Amino acid sequence: MNTNKQDLQDKNAFIKAKDSFIKALDQNENGSVDIEDIIVLAVKMPGVHIKRASFLNRELFKNHSQEVVDRAIATTPAQAGIPADEIDKIADEVIKYERNCVSGISAALGAPGGWAMMATIPADIVQYYGYTLRATQKLLYLYGFPEIDSGEDGLQLDSQTINQIILCIGVMNGVAGANNAIKGMAKALAVGVEKKLLNTALTKGTFYPLVKAIAKWFGIKMTKSLFAGFFRKAIPVVGGVIGGGITFFSFKPCCYRLKNALQDTMLSNPHHISSSEEDTFVKNIKEGTVIDADYSEISFDEEDNEE
């Protein structure tokens, strides 16, 4: 009898915590937690928005004249003659730094354990993706992409910017097709495709079917990992050990997937040879074509927890 009563209390507490969790994260008020909610919340964290010029100036001025640095900011580091191995080294340092930050905070937030830990989970998720966005921006800038547009105050993202970030998160999570999409976008930028055409490709054109597939997968994964597994595993132990460990081991491979995708594009490598997929992406962007691809069976790399 007492066992049944305790089970009912636990079930009610879980449902209440779940509802509170969704309410805390649901920025677009659609009754669920999706990738757009997380990005919107994460970008509001202090220090998440990275100013491209300031970042590149700080990193490149250590080894180069101001003239070279200014050229890198005005064009790309590759066009300014910054050696690829130097860019790769800075990228490695970026990943290491952001990884240490996110795993340390995750462990601290997870420390209460038990049901009390649920109150910290929205903060844990937001800070994880906040540092993911920091790393994403820095890697994009090192490998030649323009600044992420987040409004005058650094806190507002438009639809095309959110969708570009979603593509990057797709790359970081091993989404089949996302690498080619990022390389296609890089070529479009390198050959001077109009910003209006790129924005259309991201919001309703060439890239949009893939963006929708990534967003759908993210929502399923988030719900599944948190509500079906993470809570149950976290309750009997000290949450900090689990939370910190998960973020520490998942953050690095995700960032390296993005780094690897960005290393050889028309923005980062002067000797890059475009693939047929990249050429097709640019052609479709210019023509405003929506790619007729079935992403319902899209595959994702689940090997996120490896060193």
N, C-alpha and C positions, 0 to 999 in steps of 0.2 A: 504493500500500500504506500509506504513512505517512498519506496523506489519509484513507483509510478508518478507520485506527486512531484518528486524531484526531477524526473524526466520531463514532465509537463512544464515545470518552471524553467528548466534549461531550454526547452523548445521555444517557449514564449520569449525568453531572454534573447535567444538567437535571432528570432524573427524581428524583434524590436531593434536589435543591433544592426541587422541587415537593412531594415527600413531606414534607420538613421544614417547608415553608411551611404546608401543610395542618395538620400536627400542631401547629404553633405557634398557629394561629388557631382550631382546632376545639374550642370550649368545650363543646358538647353531645355531643361524641364520636360524631357520626353519619357520620364519614368524609368530610365535605365542608365547604366554607367557606360559611356562610350569613349572612344579615343579623343573626340573633340572636347569633351568635358575635361579630360586630364590635361590636354594641351593648354586650354584656356586657363585652368587653375595654375598650372605649372609656370606659365609665363608671368604670372602675377607675383611669383616669389622674388624677393629682393635679390638682385644680382644675376638673374637668369638671362636677361637680355644682354647680349654681347655686342658692343659696337665694333664693327669690322676694322675701321681705321685705327682705333686705339689698340685693339688686340694685335694686329699685324705690326704696328709701329713698335709696340713693347717687345714682341718676340723677335723681330728681324733686326732691330737697331743694335742688338748685342754684337752682331757680326758683320753689319753692312753699313755703308754710308747713308745719310739721310736722303740723298738723291735716289739711291737704289730702293730704299724703303718707300719713298713717295711714288716711285714707278710701280712698285708691287701693289700699293694701295689703289693707284689709278687704273691699273690693268689687272694683272694676277701675279702672284709670286713667281710662277714659271716664266711668264713673259719678262719679268724683271731680272731673270737669270739666276734666281735662287736655286742652288743645287737640289735635286730631288731627295737625296739622302738627308740633307739638312731639314727639309720639310717633314720627311718621315720621322726624324728624330724628335722634332717639336711635337708632332702628332702623338707620338708615344708618350711624351711627357704630359701632354694634355690629358690623355686617357688615364694615365696613372694618377694624376692629381685629382681629377673629377671622381675617379673610382674610390680613392681613399676618403674623399669628402662624403660621398653618398653612403658608403658602407658604415662609416663611423656614426653618422646621424641616424641611420636606420637602426643600428644597435641600441642607441640611446632611446629612441622613440619606442622600441619594442620592449624595453626593460620591465614594464609592469607585469606582463604575462596575464594569462587567464582572460576572463571576460573584459577586464579593465583594458586589455590590449586593444580591443576593438575600437575604442575611442581614438587610439593613435593611428589606426590603419589608414584613414584618409590622408593624414599628414604624411605618413610613411610613403604612400603611393605618390602623392604630389611632389614630395621632395626628391624621390627617385627619378621621376620624369623631368623635374626641374633641372637636375644635374645631367640627365640625358640630353635635354635641350641645350644646355651649356656646351656639352661636348660636341653635339651635332653642329651647332653654329661655328665653333672653332675649327672643326674639321672641314666644313664647307669653305670657310674663308681661306684656310691654308691651301686648299686644293682648287682655288680659283673661282668659287661661286660668289655672287654679289651678296650684299647684306640682306639678312632676313628683315622684312618690313614688319615692324611691330608698333607702328604709330609714333607720334611725337613723344608720348610718355613711356614708350617701351612696353606697354601693357596691352595693347589692342592688336589682335591679329585678324586679317581679313580671310575670306574663304580660300583664296588661292594659296596664301601663305600656310594656313593650316594644312591644306592638302599636300603641299610640298614637304612639310614636316612629316606627314603621314607616310609619304613615300620613303623618306629617310628611315623612319621607324620600321617600315616594311623591310628595307635592306638590312637593318640591324637585327631583325628577327628571322632572317633567312627566307624571306618570301620569294618564291619562284617568280621571276619576271621583273622584280623591283630593281635589280642591278642594271638591266638593260634600259629601264625607264630613266634612271638617274643619269646614265651615260648619254641617253638620247637628249635629256634636258641640257646636259653640259654642252653637247654639240650645238643644240639650238641657240644657246647663249653665246657660244664661241663664234658662230657664223652670223650673229646679229639678228636673229628672229625677233620680231616686234614683241614687246612686253605684253601688249594686248592679246596677241595670239597665244602666248605662253599661259597667260591667265585663263583664257578660255579653255585651253587644253587641260588645265588642272581642275577646272570647276565643272565642265560639262562635255569636254572633248576627249582627246586622245588618251590622257592619263586617267580620266575619271573612273572608268570601269575597274581599273586596278586599285585606285584609291578606295572605292566602295568595298571591294573585296577585303582589303587590309583592315578597314574600319570594322567590318562585320566580324572578321576573325578576332580582332582585338577585343571586341565586346564579349564574344563567347569565351575567349581565354581568360579574361578578367573575371567574369562571373564564375567560371569553372574553378579556377585556381584559388580564388578567395573564399567563395561560399561552400565549395565542395571539399576542399582539401586544406587550405592554409589555416583556417580557424581550428579545425580538429587537431592538426598537428601542433599548433601553437599553444593550445590550452594547457596540456600537461607539463610544459617546460617553460623555461625562462625565454620570453619572446625575443629578447635581444640577441640571443645566440642564433635563433632561427632567422630572424629578419636580417641581421647584419651579414650572416653567412650567405644567404640567398642573393642579396644585392651585390656582395663582393664578387661572387663567382659568376653571376650572370652579366654584370655590367661590362667587364672586359671583352668577352667574345662578341657581344653586341656592337660595341664601339669599333672593334677591329674589322667586323664585317663591313661597316660603313667606310672605314679607312681604306680597306682593300678595294672597294668599289670606286672610290674617288681617286685612287692613285694613278689610274691610266684612263684619262678622258681627254677631250680636246682642250679642256681648261687647265689641266694639270701637267700634261705631257706634250711638249712641242712636236714630238715625233709620233704621236698617237695615230694609229691607222683605224679609221672608223669601220665598225662592223656593219653588216647589212641591216641588222636590227636598229642600230642608231640612225642610219640613213632613212629607214622606213618611219621611225618616230618623227624625224624632222620634216619629212614629206607630209605626214599626216597632220602635224601641228600647223604647217603653213596652209594646208587645205581645209583645216577645221574638221578633220575626219575623226569619228569615234571608232576606235579599234573594235572590230567584231571578234572579240575573244571571249571564250567561256571560262570565267574564273571561279565557277562554282566548285571545281575540284582542285583549286589552287593549293599548292603544298607549302608547308612552312617547316623550318628547321627547328625541332624541339630540343636540340642539344645545347641548351642555354647555360647549363650549370657546370661547364668544364672550365678548368683553369686554362 
